[in-house]
């Protein structure tokens, strides 16, 4: 018997913990590949999808920010509306989106921002928009506010509240029908969610096509891996502050994107990381609802990632 997770999981407290559709042996084999194989193309990738390794967090933030700003500038130059599904995590790129738009003097009257998720209770009720833990507050502080006179009009900023999230689909479809381009900006969760669309939701649907039609969920039940990820990344390790539920967009919206702009920056320093396995799964596991992020490479766009996340994913005592 191997002295590792797979060899010791039977009878342990982790038995039944991971999503039912995860083949741990297969995932381990994917993650055992050498770093240089991380960007090797898979047959299911969109021909216009490109993973882009970044040498440092500074490079990552600038490159991701430039990509978003360029989409905004190009749409404005062409006289088209542009729709963004936006994350709170990663966040460092928003500073650079603001920098480039101000440098270029590009206004955002043609931009429509739809936040992809928000913390909630089981019924989908959310924190007040100005609460320090609210994603709406984070967006106002990092993006909309600093743009000043160039900012997105207030009636074109949308947040995933109980009242507003169910309207996203109709609003986005109406904009696309008028010629707007839909761009999803995203991070990859520890459990490979996109937004808070979690892997265990897959068990609820009879087919992949049915899963793909889901546009949103109020009070979505989060996986324990997601809760601990957020305790580390957003709540300074204080797990007691992390809600177990959230409102989120679903694949019925983010898989309709004309372009995706992804980011994986989950390095903790001193060789520690939380996102290496998630990156490898996203890029090299065939698309499955049990690993939602695996569908993103099937769309046109770019995934920026810190080079160190490619590994090698081997033990190192810290």
N, C-alpha and C positions, 0 to 999 in steps of 0.2 A: 504493500500500500504506500502510495506517495504521500509524503508529509507536506501537503499543501491543501488548499481549499477543497479541491475536487476529491482528494483522497480522504478527507476527514469530515466532509459536510454531513454525511449520513448520521442521524442521531444528534446533530449539533443544534444550537439555537438559530443557526442560519438556514436550516432545512425549511424550504418553503418561503424564504425571504426574497429571493430573486424572482423577477417576472417569469411566469410559467413557460413562456415561449423562448427563453434563453437557453441555448445549448452551451453550457460552460466550457466543455472541451473544445468546441469549435471556436468560441471566443478567445480561449487561451492560445489556440494555434494561430489565430489572426494576430494577436498581440505579441507573439514570439518572433515576428519577422524583423529583419534589420531596419534601422531608420531610413535607409535610402529607398526602401520599398514603399514608404508611406504614400508617396505621390504617384506610384505606378497605377496606370489607368485600369479600370474595371469595365467589363463589357456593358454594364447597365448605366454607366455614367452618361450624362448628356454630353454631346460633342463640344458644347460650349461651357462646360463646367471645368474649373481649374482650381486645384488646391495650391496655396501660395505660402511657403514657409517664411517666417520672419525671424531675423537673428535676435531681436530684442523686443521688449515690451514697448519701448519708444517707437521702434519701426512699425510694430503691429498697430498701435494706436493711430499713427500718422497715415499709414497706408489704408487702413479701414476708413478713417475719416475722409481721406481724399476721395476714395471710391464713392462714398455717399454724397459728398459735396459735388462731385463731377456729374452724378446722375441728376441732381437738382439743377445745376447750371445748364446742362445740355437740354433738359426738358424746357427750362425757361427760354433758352435761345431758340428752340423749335416752336415755342408758343403753345406747348402742351401742358395739361395738368399732370401731376405725378402723385401717386399714392404710396405711402410707406407704411408697412407693418413694422413697428419699432419695439426693440427690447429695452429692458433695464438690466443689463448684464449680457455682454460687456458694456462698459460705460465710458472708458477712456477715449474712445474715438469722437465723442460728441464735442469735446474741446476743440478738436481739429476740424470738424465739420464747420463749427462756428468760425474758426480762424480763416479757413479757405474762403468761405462765403463772404466774410468781411473784406478780405484781401481783394477778392474779385468784384466786390460791391454787387453781389447777386441777392436779390430779394426772394422771399419765399411765399408770395401771394398765390402761387400756383401749386403749392405743396399741401397735401392732406396727410396728417399723421395719425395713425391708429395704433395705440399701445396694445401690445399683444396679450398682456395679462395683468393681473392685479391680485394682491392678497385679499381674501374674503373669509366670511364665515360659511357655514354649510348651506345657507340659503342664497349666497351670492352677494350679501351686503358687504361693502368695502369701507376702508378707512376714509376719513375726510381727506380731500385732495391735498391739504397743506400739512398732513401728518408726516413727520420725518421718515416714517417707514413706508409711506405710500409711493407707488411708482409714479403717480401723477406729479407729486412733489419733486421727485428725482428728475423727471423730464423738464419741468419748469426751471429747475435750478441749473441743469447741465446744458440744455439745448435751447428751449424756447425763450427763456429770459435773456441769456447772454447775447442772442442775436439782435436785441434791441429793435431798431426801426426796420430791420430786414426780416423780422420774424414771421412765422406762420400765423395767419389770422386766428384769433381765438376760436371762432366757430368751425375751424378746420382742424382743431386738435381734439382727438377722440380718445377716451379712456375707458378701460374695460370694467365699467360699473354694471350693476344689476340691470339698470335701465337702458344703458347705451350699448353694451356688448351685443345683445340680440339684433340690433339694427345694423351692425357692421356689414353683414353680407349684402343687404340691399343697397347700402350707401356705396360700397366698393363696386358692386356690379353697375350701378348707375354711372359712376365716374368712368369705369372702363368702357362702357357703351359710348361715352362721349370722346373716347380716344385716349384716356389716361393710362399710363403705364403703372403696373403694380410691382413694387420692389419689397421683398421681405428681408429685413436685417435680423440676424439671429445669433444666439449662442447655442451651444450644445450642452444639455444637462448631464450630470453624472450618470443618470439612468437613461441617457440619450433621448430625453424629451426635446421637443421644439415648442417654444413658449412653455406652458405647463401641461401640454398634451402628453400624458404619461404612458409608458409602455403597457401597463396592466389594463388600460382601456380596451386593448385588442380583444380581450376575452368576451366582450359584449356584442361583437359584430359577427355576422354569419359569413361575410366576405370582405376582401380587401376593398372592393368598390364601395360597399356600404360604409366602411371605415372612412374612406376618402371623401364622403359627402358631408361629414360632420363639420359644421362651421364654428361652433363654440360650445363651451360648457360653463355653467355657473356652479360655484362651490365644488369644483373638481377635487377629488380625493388624491392627495399627493403621495408619491411613493416615499418610504422612509429614507431612501438614498437621496432624494431631492431635498428633504427636510434637513438632513445633516450637511449636504452640500451648502445650503443657504445659511446654516448656522456658521459654517466656516467662512463663506465668502461675503456675507452681508450682515451678520449679526454678532460678529466678534466672538464666536464660539458659544454664545448664550442661546442654547437650543430652546429654552423655555419661551423665548420671544417669537419663535417661528410658527406661523399658522400651519395647520395641516391641510388647509383647503385654499383654493384660489380660483378666480375666473380666468378663462383662457380662450384664445382662438383655437380652432382645430384645423385639420388637414383640408377641409372644404374651403378654407381661405388661403392658408400659406402655400398649398400646392398649386394654386392658380397663379402664382407669381410669374411675371414676365422675366424677372431677374431675381437672384438671391445674392445677398452679401453676408457671408457668415464669418464668425470669429471664434477662435478657441485660444484663450489666454490663461488657462488654468494652471499656472505655475505658482508655487508657494515659496520658492527660493531654497537654497542649500540642497538642491537635488530633489526636493519634495514637489509633488504635483497631485492634482485630483482629476485631470482631464485627459491624460494620455490614452487610457483604455477606451474612453468615450470617443476620442478622435479616430482611433483605429477601427472601432466598430462602425462608425459612421461612414468611413471611406471604403471599407473592405468587406463588410457583410452585405449580402444581397438584400434588397429592399424588403422589409417586413413590418407590419404594424406593431410587432412586439419590440421593434427598435425604431421609433418614429424618425430619428435623424437620418436613417439610411435612405430615405426618400429624397433628401436634399441634393445629393449628387446627380439625381435624375433630372434636375432643373438647370437651366443656363445660369451661370454666375461664377462667383469666386468664394472660396473659403480660405481666409487668412488664419494661420496658426503659428504659435511659437514653435520654433524648430526643435526645442528640447522636448516637446510633447511627443515627438516621433520616437523617442527612446535613445538607446534600447531600454525597454521596460523590464528591467532586471532589479533584483533586490539591492538595496544600499542602505545600511543602517544609519539613521540620522539621530 
